[in-house]
Amino acid sequence: MRVGIVGCGVGGMAAALALARAGHAVTLLEAFEVPRPLGSGLLLQPTGLAALRALRLDEQVRALGARVDRLEGKDSRGRKVMDLDYNDWKPGAHGVGIHRGVLFQTLHGALPEAGVEVVTGARITRVETPARPILHDDQGRVFGPFDLAVIADGSASPLRASLRPRARSPVYPWGAVWTHLPDPGDRFGGALRQVYHRAEVMVGALPVGHDPGGLSPTGLAMFWSVPVAGLDDFLAGDFAAWREQRLKPLWPDLAALLDERRDWAGFSRALYRDVSVGRWSRDACTLLGDAAHGTSPQLGQGANLALMDAVELAERLGRDRRPVAVSIRAWQADRRRHTGLYQVASKALTPLFQSHGGFWPAVRDRLFTPMSGLPGVRQVAARLLTGTLRLGRFPGVTKP
């Protein structure tokens, strides 16, 4: 088949690799002249690592990332709010924290060997005849026709409405600022740690291993949650005052890593969308990854779900001899037994950690936190953390 893929993010590149290695002729179209990742770090769960194993990239990623064995959360008084261990799912299980730039380099570096044609500077603005997709960019160029078109251009996808006009993608009220920090003594290794002040402040530290420039093998991704309406004012504020008066009282050791910083240089902002699409596909054209099912980052599953989408799409097309449009509908139905659970769970849990007022943090501290330690509930929580909560079985190619 001839396959056109829009978007050079995690999902788009993974789909390009999986489909090219399955023998399809793949063209990957990217809007930017020089593709680049956004953000600092992400946590690869056992599901995402299983997808990378299918792409023959898991060993490389493990070597470049940092092992994460648990998730720890405390409030501003030092009380334990969250304590999840991967061993509660399966002995020896773990996640891998990785810099987004390193994951990008790993996926992008594998494209030439797989035979993927990458076209940069191609901002696709229109999809014509989805039954035999033809893609048009803003310079008047035409790509296709393709037997299959995959739209993987992120949660803010400008093409989503052309496939699914009734799709909704409101921005979540809370975003974040991110930065990458060297952690020479690896003092923050082994766990994703978070500190909460009520639900109005959430600061986190994720070990991510190597940085894209290869300067440090023990890096750290640090994030601070901010209401979207106040992001501009926050980043226009006094950096030293924020570090000394807000961060340091909550987490002195983390604030110490910022002692050499003088301003907000090196910080990036992140916005998140609650994407509701219904059916992802129209004829032989489909959405994938955050373009299909973007969520709040509370469960940290975005990249993992996109990787699973990509690998399971290639697997479905490889064994399903029906027309492409029928095959991708079946793939989508199967994937939604996985992605749908995380969309619902993410939406339900977000107010417990990102909201104004005292109601939701009280619910978290008096109900959610005590219940999460109960036998059985702890195992379900571990499955939720690891990305393995799914209605039905994982295909063998992505079985964690």
Buried (B, 14 or more C-beta within 10 A) or exposed (E): BBBBBBBBBBBBBBBBBBBBBBEBBBBBBBBEEEBEBEBBBBBBBBBBBBBBBBBEBBEBBBEBBBBBBBBBBBBBEEEEBBBBBBEBBBEEBBBBBBBBBBBBBBBBEBBEEBBBBBBEBBBBBEBBEBEBBBBBBEEEBEBBBBBBBBBBBBBBBBBBEBBBEEBEBEBBBBBBBBBBBBBEEBBBBBBBBBBBBBBBBBBBBBBBBBBBEEEBBBBBBBBBBBBBEEBEEBBEEEBEEBBEEBBBEBBEEBBEBBEEBEEBEEBBBBEBBBBBBEBBBBBBBBBBBBBBBBBBBBBBBBBBBBBBBBBBBBBBBBEBEEEBBEBBBEBBEBBBEBBEBBBEBBBEBBBBBBBEEEEBBEBBBEEBBEEBEEEEEBEBBBBBBBBBBBEEEBBEBBEB
